Amino acid sequence: MELDKLQPFLQAMEEGNVEMLTAMLDAFLLEENPDDQYVLADLFTQYGYLQEAVKVLEYLQFLFPEENQLKIDQAQLYLEMDKEDDALNLLTSVDKSSEAYPQALLTLADYYQMIGLFEVAEQKINEAINILPNEPLLLYAKGELLFETGRYLEAARMMEELLPVQNSIQAVDLPLKLAEIYSAGAAYEEAIPYYAKALQKEVAPDVLFHAAYASFQVQHYETAVKHLENLLEIDPDYFSAYMLLAEAYAMQEKNEDALKAIIDGIARDEYEKEYYLFAGKISLKLGRVKEAESFLREAIALDPEYMDAIFTLTSLFSTEEQDEELIDLYETLKQDQFEWSSMYPFLAYAYDRLEFYEKAYEFYKLAYTEHKEDAPFLEKYVYFLLEDGKREEALEVVSILQKLQPENSTWFEMSE
């Protein structure tokens, strides 16, 4: 077909001139040959002019009513246009003796898979495979369906059988698909060599990230770091790579590198609360308490109900006996209508150390209702009650400790 014939259509589509397209199309259908008209239908489809593509195919179907490929082409367009009934009517009208029948079955399978009728989809694919048992595209479609329905081992087995003929399945990277299947099934060791093959073909950011994640899962931390550093050189805005890189360093006890990685992440995405939490925890490991406090406060500022950050900062304040800061944190959160019972033991200890015994008792009682299996808390509560002259309440707590720590004679001596 001469490209000059298509140029006016390309120009009209790029300009969005539907009126001109309609006028030219009518003349094209009357004057040009069917092969050229079929090429035009494909061009319309590529540019998203589906109604115009359908018009051409309907005209060709009128000329060639027994041409089943035209029915399938129309049906695929109807599915894209949400005209499922029209599509199904065309697909089910394809004669079983036609060479196009397996393709019709495959299109039906795609439709049923899309709407979640996986058993029906599998029936259609199996019927097509019975007709063409060695057709790679059908076997690949079966593998994809198995993958989507969580049958990872079956899917992997089917995809591996296709490796010798992978060149016949265009636009599909089989090693990458196998890596994805094995990763989805948590078979990371099996996934890693396939990620390596995929990376030999193309070093793409997503592939690097998932290869790094698989390596991390099997404790190949150095390999994970290598992939992630490569990834961030290619795409510094691949935000999730920073956290995984920091975690990979941390697993190797390279805490300085871990902190640097997460700070780099914060520089790229200053609104990711998990970065600040991780930075706070790593700073604590490095003994940098003030830095840790700053990072944790940032995390809570981004999300005042971020429990993990609140608990970590609360624990920090309690360990460092920064009791006033701990109480201020609680009061600030309370003003924001957020109150968390896990803070109560720490508040009790803080008020106790500050010698505000009534407030300490108040929070000990609040904490007691939800921490009756927390032996370290109960031990402190017992001694607080005894020092405060509340022996009967102390004995009630002692009876619980006797059950939790039957080997500790101290609790039995107290009740004598």
VENVEN-V15513 format. One record per backbone hydrogen bond with DSSP energy under -1.0 kcal/mol. NH is the residue of the N-H (numbers start at 1). CO is the residue of the C=O. Records with the same first field share a line. If there is no record, write none. Layout:
NH: CO  CO
//
This chain:
5: 2
7: 3
10: 6
11: 7
12: 8
13: 9
14: 10
15: 11
17: 12
18: 16
21: 17
22: 18
23: 19
24: 20
25: 21
26: 22
27: 23
28: 24
29: 25
30: 26
31: 27
32: 28
37: 33
38: 34
39: 35
40: 36
41: 37
42: 38
43: 39
44: 40
45: 41
46: 42
47: 43
48: 45
49: 44
50: 48
53: 49
54: 50
55: 51
56: 52
57: 53
58: 54
59: 55
60: 56
61: 57
62: 58
63: 59
64: 60
67: 64
68: 66
72: 68
73: 69
74: 70
75: 71
76: 72
77: 73
78: 74
79: 75
80: 76
81: 77
82: 79
83: 78
87: 83
88: 84
89: 85
90: 86
91: 87
92: 88
94: 91
98: 95
101: 98
104: 100
105: 101
106: 102
107: 103
108: 104
109: 105
110: 106
111: 107
112: 108
113: 109
114: 110
115: 111
116: 113
117: 112
118: 116
121: 117
122: 118
123: 119
124: 120
125: 121
126: 122
127: 123
128: 124
129: 125
130: 126
131: 127
132: 128
135: 132
139: 135
140: 136
141: 137
142: 138
143: 139
144: 140
145: 141
146: 142
147: 143
148: 144
149: 145
150: 147
151: 146
152: 150
155: 151
156: 152
157: 153
158: 154
159: 155
160: 156
161: 157
163: 160
165: 162
166: 163
168: 165
169: 166
172: 169
177: 173
178: 174
179: 175
180: 176
181: 177
182: 178
183: 179
184: 180
185: 181
186: 183
187: 182
188: 186
191: 187
192: 188
195: 191
196: 192
197: 193
198: 194
199: 195
200: 196
201: 197
202: 198
204: 202
208: 204
209: 205
210: 206
211: 207
212: 208
213: 209
214: 210
215: 211
216: 212
217: 213
218: 214
219: 216
220: 215
221: 219
224: 220
225: 221
226: 222
227: 223
228: 224
229: 225
230: 226
231: 227
232: 228
233: 229
234: 230
235: 231
238: 235
239: 237
241: 238
242: 239
244: 240
245: 241
246: 242
247: 243
248: 244
249: 245
250: 246
251: 247
253: 250
254: 249
255: 253
258: 254
259: 255
260: 256
261: 257
262: 258
263: 259
264: 260
265: 261
266: 262
267: 263
268: 264
269: 265
272: 269
276: 272
277: 273
278: 274
279: 275
280: 276
281: 277
282: 278
283: 279
284: 280
285: 281
286: 282
287: 284
288: 283
289: 287
292: 288
293: 289
294: 290
295: 291
296: 292
297: 293
298: 294
299: 295
300: 296
301: 297
302: 298
303: 299
306: 303
307: 305
310: 306
311: 307
312: 308
313: 309
314: 310
315: 311
316: 312
317: 313
318: 314
319: 315
320: 316
322: 317
323: 321
326: 322
327: 323
328: 324
329: 325
330: 326
331: 327
332: 328
333: 329
334: 330
335: 331
336: 332
337: 334
338: 333
343: 340
344: 341
347: 343
348: 344
349: 345
350: 346
351: 347
352: 348
353: 349
354: 350
355: 352
356: 351
357: 355
360: 356
361: 357
362: 358
363: 359
364: 360
365: 361
366: 362
367: 363
368: 364
369: 365
370: 367
374: 371
375: 373
378: 374
379: 375
380: 376
381: 377
382: 378
383: 379
384: 380
385: 381
386: 382
387: 383
388: 384
389: 386
390: 385
394: 390
395: 391
396: 392
397: 393
398: 394
399: 395
401: 397
402: 398
404: 400
405: 401
408: 405
413: 409
414: 410
416: 413
//
